[in-house]
Amino acid sequence: MASTAVRRGLVLGGGGMLGAAWMTGALTVLSEAVAWDPREAEMLVGTSAGAVLAALVGAGASPAHLHEHQLTGRISDGPLAGLEFDYATAAGGAHPERPRLRLGSGPLLARTARHPRSVPPTAVMAAALPPGRGSLGGVGDLVRTLPADGEGWSPHKALRVVALDFTTGERVVFGSPRATRTPLADAVTASCAIPGWFAPVVIDGRRYVDGGMWSATNVDVAAKVGFQELGEPPLDELYVLAPMAVRGYDGPPRTMLERAVRRYRRAVTRRMLAEVQRVRAEGTKVIVFCPTPEDIRAIGYNLMDGDRRPHVLETSFRTTLEQVEAQRTIL
């Protein structure tokens, strides 16, 4: 007899430390609204900060566990009981070290000069930035403590972690059948390696940086082709949490910095919506949640300012509930 269970997937986008706090609040509200445990997702797609959360969910962390982890730095019960993480120091703090004085990736710049539209503008920008000196060792240590299969990957059946090959500019989806097999900790730190802030992560002799340099969401990783590789039908529903996208603003920008940040967030939103349309065209219902103007004010400009996490988390609970109520007809 054919199964009638709804096949759901989850996309967790990039957004730094505060993006992770916002997604934790949003995921808690969403899971309660649809009576769904994200640990049962048919596919988990994580980019940058979303890769860390996806690794935790794939290892057995519930939204309640993620909430506790955000507030206290530890998980007290369940399969990850005792897991600890110092948000203040694990990623080196709220400000980067002085970067090295050279181009991030000469080969990638040379390639884009020959083929100007072969990679997104953000990948070109990453290649032009000087290499960062920061270390993601604390993040790697966190992921290495998680339960893993025999190859050091997640026990989840379809966890996907996105990074950018810093030589070719190509998107790499670790965990997919076509990608190089690597321990999950290496894939996650590669996905989090913000150019100019952190040093690129070397895997099998190749350098990788933040997957957000390709797309802050990478929604289309959960498209039909990913399930054809697994020999499974595509998703019925896909939930997308996109902390770098935006629903709108409540007034004109007041500074040049605010104007630049808004321009970037709008570009992220346009790219995300194009990815969403491709997945919807295949018959999957896609429901997107992203920050409201109130969330944007709570997050501020420095996405790595860990001191703001409790406020961002609290705000996300309220604003996501409002978004859920507004979308009741499709949830």
Salt bridges, closest charged atoms under 4 A:
ASP37 OD2 - ARG39 NH2 2.82
GLU42 OE1 - ARG7 NH1 3.16
GLU42 OE1 - LYS157 NZ 2.49
ASP77 OD1 - HIS65 NE2 2.93
GLU84 OE2 - ARG74 NE 3.62
ASP141 OD1 - ARG144 NH2 3.19
GLU151 OE1 - ARG181 NH2 2.84
ASP165 OD2 - ARG206 NE 2.78
ASP220 OD1 - ARG171 NH1 3.08
ASP220 OD2 - ARG278 NH2 3.57
GLU229 OE2 - ARG178 NE 2.56
GLU232 OE1 - ARG7 NH2 3.21
GLU237 OE1 - ARG8 NE 2.76
GLU237 OE2 - LYS285 NZ 3.49
ASP250 OD2 - ARG297 NH1 2.32
GLU258 OE1 - ARG254 NH2 3.99
GLU258 OE2 - ARG262 NH2 2.97
GLU275 OE2 - ARG271 NE 3.91
GLU294 OE2 - ARG318 NH2 2.36
GLU325 OE2 - ARG328 NH2 3.49
